[in-house]
Amino acid sequence: MTPARDHDAGAGSSGQLAAGPGTDCSEALLRVYEYLDGEMGEADVAKIKSHLDECTACLKQYHLDEALKAVIKRSCSSEAAPVELRATILQRITTIRYTTWEQ
């Protein structure tokens, strides 16, 4: 990644980013786990990567999320989540995404 620059007022202040049309802090942070998990298409990966290259505030959050994911993986790798828990989490994520994108 290239050196990042700080947004003057931090993540989500004005929303729009010069690095990629349509990519703002709220979208980047909403989709950071998709990015981390490799669950995005090439165009979306490029948009989020470009945003992270340009936005220090989002890059810091990305690194926190990346570290959290690594800790969870180390701590829980020997146990599988119950099927009901997984279904509930996926349903909530879908609801949150739908509600957020609808606004």
N, C-alpha and C positions, 0 to 999 in steps of 0.2 A: 504494500500500500504506500501511497505517496504521503508526504507530510500533510497533516490535517490542519485546518484553520478553525479558530473559535468563531461561532456565531456570536454577535455582539451581546444578545440577551439570552443565549442558551437555547436548549432544545425547545422547539415548539413555539417560539415567540412570534415570528412572522410566518412560519410555515414553509414558504417557498425557498428553494435552494437553487443557486446558479448552476450547480453541477449537473442537474438532470431535470428536464421539464416534468412536472407532475410528481416528483419525489420530494416529500417534505419530511420533517422530523417525525411527525406523528405516524406517517406511513412506514418510515424506516423502522421505528421502534415497535410498531404493531407487528411487523413482519420479520423481526430479527430472528425469532426461533425457526421460522421457515428457512431463512438464510443459513443459520447455523446447522440445521438438519439436512441441508441439501435438497429441500423440497420445492425449489423454485425453478422456473424455466430460465433459459439463458438471458433473456431480455430483462427479467426482474432481478436476476443476480447482478447484472451489469448496473442497473439503476441503484440498487442498495449499496453495492460496492463503491460506486461513484459518490454516493451520498456520504458513506463512512469515510472515504478519502478526504472529503471536504469539511466534514462537521465533527469537530473535536468532542462536543457534548454527546453526540450519538455514538461516536467511537468509544468513549469511556463507558457508556451504558452497554454497548456491544461486548466489551471486554469483561464487564461484570457478569453479564448473562452467560458468556462463554465459560467463565470460571465457575459460576453456579452449576452449569450443566456438567462440568467435569467433576465437581464435588459430588453431585447427585449420582453420577455414573459410578464413581469409586465406591460410594457408600451403599448403593442399592444394587450393584451388579449381580449379586448372588440370589436376590429374591425377585420373583416376578410379581407385578401388581395384580390384584384380583381383577377378573374380567369386568365386574360391575363398576369398580373404581375407574378403570380405563374408559368404559363407556360413558360414565358421568363426566369425566374430564373432557373427553372429546365433544360431548354435547354442549358443555359450557363454553368451550373455545369457539365452537361454531356459532353459538348464540352471540357471544361477544363480538366476533368478527362481523356477523351479519348486522348487528345493532350499530357498530362503529362505522361500517361502510355505508350504512343507510343514512347517517347523519350528514 
